[in-house]
């Protein structure tokens, strides 16, 4: 598999190469089509795996990279849906101990998914626009899959 670009500058994954044409896959849609070889050029130095991942929105990729289990994903969802929430509220309403909450919040902050904010004079957390966008995209896709 290779990363290729067509004459219009669109990036694809090369699925199959033959003498006159090649089958390519659009990383954003998964759709495959045949393109004349003369209209394709190999993109040197770009990993085909990175190209495949690039088909997902950056906000979704950021959540995937930052969230390691259902508890950390759940914490992000709770902060996005109910926040901003103080650290004390999070300790009271979740099953996370202080140490686990601190570690998870630190990872989510480092990924740019939550920000530290003031909540009624106490330290708290709010979801960033990136997190909200990604969760909205994931939820829309989930609902679409269920109704299909």
C-alpha positions as CSV (number, residue, x, y, z in Angstrom):
1,X,0.0,0.0,0.0
2,X,1.2,3.5,-0.9
3,X,0.1,7.0,-0.6
4,X,-0.6,8.6,-4.0
5,X,-1.9,11.9,-5.3
6,X,-4.1,12.5,-8.4
7,X,-3.7,15.3,-10.9
8,X,-6.1,17.5,-8.8
9,X,-3.9,17.1,-5.7
10,X,-6.3,14.7,-3.9
11,X,-4.6,12.1,-1.7
12,X,-5.5,8.4,-1.9
13,X,-4.3,5.0,-0.8
14,X,-3.1,2.9,-3.6
15,X,-5.0,-0.5,-3.3
16,X,-4.0,-2.2,-6.5
17,X,-1.7,-1.2,-9.4
18,X,-2.0,-2.7,-12.9
19,X,-0.5,-1.8,-16.2
20,X,-2.8,1.0,-17.2
21,X,-4.8,2.0,-14.2
22,X,-4.8,1.7,-10.4
23,X,-7.5,1.1,-7.8
24,X,-7.3,3.8,-5.1
25,X,-9.2,4.4,-1.9
26,X,-10.3,7.7,-0.6
27,X,-9.2,7.8,3.1
28,X,-12.1,10.0,4.1
29,X,-14.9,7.9,2.6
30,X,-13.5,4.5,2.0
31,X,-14.8,4.7,-1.6
32,X,-12.6,3.0,-4.2
33,X,-12.3,3.8,-7.8
34,X,-9.9,3.3,-10.8
35,X,-7.6,6.1,-11.9
36,X,-5.3,6.1,-14.9
37,X,-1.7,5.6,-13.8
38,X,-0.6,8.7,-15.7
39,X,-2.8,10.8,-13.4
40,X,-1.2,9.4,-10.2
41,X,2.0,10.2,-8.4
42,X,3.5,8.5,-5.4
43,X,3.9,10.7,-2.3
44,X,7.3,9.9,-0.9
45,X,7.8,10.0,2.8
46,X,4.2,9.8,3.7
47,X,3.1,6.7,5.6
48,X,0.1,5.0,4.1
49,X,-1.1,4.3,7.6
50,X,-1.0,8.0,8.5
51,X,-2.9,8.7,5.2
52,X,-5.6,6.2,6.2
53,X,-5.9,7.8,9.7
54,X,-6.0,11.2,8.1
55,X,-9.4,10.3,6.7
56,X,-10.9,10.9,10.1
57,X,-11.4,14.5,11.4
58,X,-8.5,15.7,13.6
59,X,-10.9,16.1,16.6
60,X,-11.9,12.5,16.4
61,X,-8.3,11.3,16.0
62,X,-7.4,13.4,19.1
63,X,-10.0,11.6,21.2
64,X,-8.9,8.2,20.0
65,X,-5.3,8.9,20.9
66,X,-6.0,10.4,24.3
67,X,-8.7,8.1,25.6
68,X,-7.5,4.7,26.8
69,X,-10.6,3.1,28.3
70,X,-14.3,3.6,28.9
71,X,-13.9,5.4,32.2
72,X,-11.7,8.1,30.6
73,X,-14.1,8.4,27.7
74,X,-17.0,8.6,30.1
75,X,-15.3,11.4,32.1
76,X,-14.8,13.4,28.9
77,X,-18.5,12.8,28.0
78,X,-19.7,13.9,31.4
79,X,-17.6,17.0,31.4
80,X,-18.8,17.8,27.8
81,X,-22.5,17.1,28.6
82,X,-22.8,18.5,32.1
83,X,-19.9,20.8,32.5
84,X,-18.2,22.9,33.4
85,X,-17.9,20.9,36.6
86,X,-15.7,21.4,39.7
87,X,-13.2,18.8,40.7
88,X,-15.2,18.2,43.8
89,X,-18.4,17.5,41.7
90,X,-16.5,15.1,39.6
91,X,-15.2,13.2,42.6
92,X,-18.7,13.1,44.0
93,X,-20.4,12.0,40.8
94,X,-17.9,9.5,39.3
95,X,-16.4,6.3,40.6
96,X,-12.9,7.8,40.2
97,X,-10.6,8.2,43.2
98,X,-8.8,11.5,43.5
99,X,-5.6,10.1,42.0
100,X,-7.3,8.5,39.0
101,X,-9.3,11.6,38.4
102,X,-6.2,13.8,38.5
103,X,-4.4,11.4,36.1
104,X,-7.2,11.2,33.6
105,X,-7.8,15.0,33.7
106,X,-4.1,15.6,33.1
107,X,-4.2,13.3,30.0
108,X,-7.3,15.0,28.7
109,X,-5.9,18.5,29.3
110,X,-2.6,17.5,27.6
111,X,-4.6,16.3,24.6
112,X,-6.5,19.7,24.5
113,X,-9.8,18.0,25.2
114,X,-10.6,19.8,28.5
115,X,-9.6,23.0,30.0
116,X,-9.2,24.0,33.6
117,X,-11.8,26.7,34.5
118,X,-13.2,28.4,37.6
119,X,-16.5,26.9,38.8
120,X,-18.1,28.9,41.6
121,X,-14.7,29.8,42.9
122,X,-13.3,26.3,42.7
123,X,-11.1,24.5,40.3
124,X,-13.1,22.8,37.6
125,X,-13.0,21.5,34.0
126,X,-14.9,22.3,30.8
127,X,-14.7,20.5,27.4
128,X,-12.9,22.3,24.7
129,X,-14.5,23.0,21.3
130,X,-12.3,20.2,19.8
131,X,-13.8,17.6,22.3
132,X,-17.3,18.9,21.7
133,X,-16.9,18.7,17.9
134,X,-15.4,15.1,18.1
135,X,-18.2,13.9,20.4
136,X,-20.8,15.4,18.1
137,X,-19.3,13.7,15.1
138,X,-19.1,10.3,16.9
139,X,-22.6,10.6,18.1
140,X,-24.0,11.5,14.7
141,X,-22.2,8.6,13.2
142,X,-23.4,6.2,15.9
143,X,-27.0,7.3,15.4
144,X,-26.7,7.0,11.6
145,X,-25.4,3.5,12.0
146,X,-28.3,2.5,14.3
147,X,-30.9,3.8,11.9
148,X,-29.4,2.3,8.8
